[in-house]
Amino acid sequence: MKTHTFWLVRLLVMVCILAVSSIPMVYADAHEAGEEMAEEEESSGASGWFRTDTDSLGTQIWVGASHSPSFLGGLSLDTDIYVVGTFGELDVGLGIPVIDSDDLSLSFLPMVGIGFDYAAPDGPSSLIAPQLFTYLTAGSIYFESWIQGFLNSMFDYGDDSFYTRNFVLYSLNDTVAIGPQVEVTFDLTAGEISSIAPGLRANVGYGENNTLGIFVGVETQKGDDETGITGRMTFVRSW
């Protein structure tokens, strides 16, 4: 019995020694694996972003990425998903850089999207096209424009509409940028403007690669018993 106990103790000691001596190797392997992953990420030329909005549609979640494969030349392949409630949307487009310098940058992002309402197994529900996003930076000035068409009637999911969002921001410093914003929705089925909301927007830096956006607007197509105050709160994380 004592002999068995002696060998058991020796075996445990040897296992402990091997385990302790292997720790630096594990850390080294993990470090090397992390470096390899970082190198692969850099070589792939991929960037990504996460976004959440809260407005009249509820709280929405967006996740997107931009890939720059060599066969596209200077263009990028952009994709994102958009989720609100039981509705999910997939968008695909091409990023087109027009000007890219230290003082001025201009790019266009045309996209097309398909939407599904997963509340019922009867998709698809919407074709989101055409879509065009414009991004302009000129010194302390930043301009962004959204143009989107929502074609729902072909899927018996509702009316068709055209939506545009445009804002210009002036950077007061490295943290805060403010400026005017206007949003317009045109009901293509009824042939009339259903919403016009001009207002003010502020973007606030929330640390590196984090931005909080606050839009406060006035809905001009409001009801008689409504104040008309509307807006949106946005958080964006990029990497």
C-alpha positions in Angstrom: 0.0 0.0 0.0 2.8 2.4 0.9 4.5 1.5 -2.4 1.4 2.4 -4.4 1.0 5.6 -2.4 4.7 6.5 -3.1 4.3 6.0 -6.8 1.0 7.9 -6.9 2.7 10.9 -5.2 5.6 10.8 -7.7 3.1 10.6 -10.6 1.2 13.6 -9.3 4.4 15.6 -8.8 5.5 14.8 -12.4 2.2 15.9 -13.8 2.3 19.2 -11.8 5.8 19.9 -13.1 4.8 19.2 -16.7 1.7 21.3 -16.3 3.6 24.3 -14.9 6.3 24.0 -17.5 3.8 24.0 -20.3 2.1 27.3 -19.3 4.7 29.5 -21.1 4.3 27.4 -24.2 0.5 27.8 -24.0 0.8 31.5 -23.7 3.3 31.6 -26.5 1.1 29.6 -28.8 -1.9 31.8 -27.9 0.2 34.9 -28.6 1.4 33.6 -31.9 -2.2 32.6 -32.8 -3.4 36.1 -31.9 -0.7 37.7 -34.1 -1.6 35.4 -37.0 -5.3 36.3 -36.7 -4.4 40.0 -36.6 -2.1 39.6 -39.6 -4.9 37.8 -41.5 -7.4 40.5 -40.5 -5.0 43.2 -41.7 -4.3 41.4 -45.0 -8.0 40.8 -45.7 -8.6 44.5 -45.6 -11.9 44.0 -43.7 -13.5 46.5 -41.4 -16.7 46.3 -39.5 -19.3 48.2 -37.4 -22.2 47.7 -35.0 -25.0 50.2 -34.7 -28.2 50.5 -32.7 -31.0 53.1 -33.3 -34.1 54.0 -31.3 -36.8 56.0 -33.1 -40.4 55.8 -34.2 -39.7 52.2 -35.6 -38.5 51.0 -32.2 -35.0 49.8 -31.3 -33.1 48.5 -34.3 -29.8 46.6 -34.6 -27.4 46.9 -37.5 -24.1 45.0 -38.1 -22.0 45.5 -41.2 -18.6 44.9 -42.8 -16.6 46.2 -45.7 -14.2 43.9 -47.5 -11.6 45.0 -50.0 -10.5 42.0 -52.1 -7.8 42.6 -54.7 -10.0 41.6 -57.6 -12.3 44.6 -57.0 -9.4 47.1 -57.5 -10.1 50.1 -55.4 -13.7 49.2 -54.7 -15.1 47.5 -51.5 -17.7 44.9 -51.0 -20.1 46.1 -48.3 -22.7 44.0 -46.5 -24.9 44.6 -43.5 -27.9 43.1 -41.7 -30.7 45.2 -40.1 -33.1 43.9 -37.5 -36.2 45.4 -35.9 -38.7 43.2 -34.2 -39.4 40.2 -36.3 -38.1 41.9 -39.5 -34.7 41.3 -40.9 -32.9 42.8 -43.8 -29.8 41.9 -45.8 -28.0 44.6 -47.8 -25.2 44.2 -50.3 -23.4 46.9 -52.2 -20.1 48.3 -53.6 -18.2 51.1 -52.0 -16.9 53.5 -54.5 -14.2 56.0 -53.4 -14.1 59.1 -55.5 -11.7 61.3 -53.6 -9.4 60.2 -50.8 -6.9 62.8 -49.5 -6.0 64.3 -46.2 -8.2 67.3 -46.7 -11.1 65.8 -48.7 -12.8 62.5 -49.1 -15.9 61.5 -51.0 -17.4 58.1 -51.5 -20.6 56.5 -52.7 -22.2 53.3 -51.6 -25.0 51.9 -53.8 -26.8 48.9 -52.3 -29.7 46.6 -52.7 -31.5 44.8 -49.9 -34.1 42.1 -49.3 -36.2 42.0 -46.2 -38.1 39.2 -44.4 -40.7 39.4 -41.7 -40.1 36.2 -39.8 -43.4 36.6 -37.9 -44.9 34.3 -40.6 -43.3 31.9 -43.0 -44.3 34.0 -46.0 -41.1 35.8 -47.1 -39.7 37.7 -48.7 -41.5 40.9 -47.5 -39.7 43.8 -49.0 -37.2 44.8 -51.7 -35.1 47.8 -50.5 -33.9 49.4 -53.7 -32.5 51.6 -55.0 -30.2 52.6 -52.2 -27.5 55.2 -52.3 -25.3 56.4 -49.4 -23.0 59.4 -49.8 -20.2 60.3 -47.5 -18.2 63.5 -47.7 -15.5 64.9 -45.4 -14.0 68.3 -46.0 -11.8 69.5 -43.1 -14.2 70.1 -40.2 -17.3 69.5 -42.3 -19.0 66.1 -42.6 -21.9 65.4 -44.9 -23.9 62.2 -45.1 -26.9 61.3 -47.3 -29.3 58.3 -47.4 -31.6 57.5 -50.3 -33.7 54.4 -50.1 -36.7 52.9 -51.9 -38.9 50.4 -50.1 -40.9 48.2 -52.5 -43.4 46.3 -50.4 -46.6 46.1 -52.5 -45.2 43.3 -54.7 -45.0 41.1 -51.6 -48.4 42.3 -50.3 -46.6 43.6 -47.3 -47.7 47.2 -47.3 -47.2 50.4 -49.3 -44.2 51.5 -51.3 -42.2 54.5 -50.1 -39.1 56.6 -50.8 -37.0 57.8 -47.9 -34.1 60.2 -47.6 -32.0 61.4 -44.7 -29.4 64.2 -45.0 -27.2 65.9 -42.5 -24.2 68.2 -42.3 -22.0 68.3 -39.2 -19.4 70.8 -38.1 -16.7 69.5 -35.7 -16.4 71.8 -32.8 -13.5 69.7 -31.5 -12.3 66.1 -31.5 -15.3 65.0 -29.5 -18.4 67.0 -30.6 -19.9 67.7 -34.0 -23.3 69.4 -34.6 -25.4 70.5 -37.5 -28.8 70.4 -39.3 -30.5 67.2 -40.4 -33.7 66.6 -42.4 -35.6 63.4 -43.1 -38.3 63.0 -45.7 -40.6 60.0 -46.5 -42.7 60.0 -49.7 -45.6 57.5 -49.9 -45.3 56.2 -53.5 -48.6 54.3 -53.2 -50.6 57.3 -52.1 -48.5 59.8 -54.1 -47.9 62.1 -51.2 -45.4 63.2 -48.6 -46.1 61.3 -45.4 -43.3 62.7 -43.3 -40.9 65.7 -43.2 -38.7 66.1 -40.1 -36.1 68.9 -40.0 -34.0 69.3 -36.9 -30.6 69.3 -35.3 -28.1 66.5 -34.8 -25.1 66.1 -32.5 -22.4 63.4 -32.7 -20.4 62.8 -29.6 -17.3 60.7 -29.4 -17.6 58.0 -26.7 -14.0 56.9 -26.7 -12.0 55.4 -29.5 -14.2 54.2 -32.4 -17.4 54.9 -30.5 -20.0 57.5 -31.5 -23.3 58.6 -29.9 -25.7 60.4 -32.2 -28.7 62.4 -31.1 -31.2 63.8 -33.5 -34.0 66.1 -32.3 -36.5 67.1 -35.0 -40.0 68.4 -35.6 -42.5 66.4 -37.6 -44.4 68.8 -39.9 -46.9 66.1 -40.8 -48.1 65.7 -37.2 -51.6 65.2 -35.9 -53.5 68.1 -34.3 -53.1 66.6 -30.8 -49.3 65.9 -31.1 -46.4 68.1 -30.2 -44.4 67.1 -33.3 -41.2 66.5 -31.4 -39.4 63.5 -32.7 -35.9 62.2 -33.2 -33.5 59.4 -32.9 -30.7 58.1 -30.6 -27.9 56.2 -32.2 -24.8 54.4 -31.0 -22.1 53.2 -33.5 -19.0 51.1 -32.8 -16.5 50.5 -35.6 -13.4 48.4 -35.9 
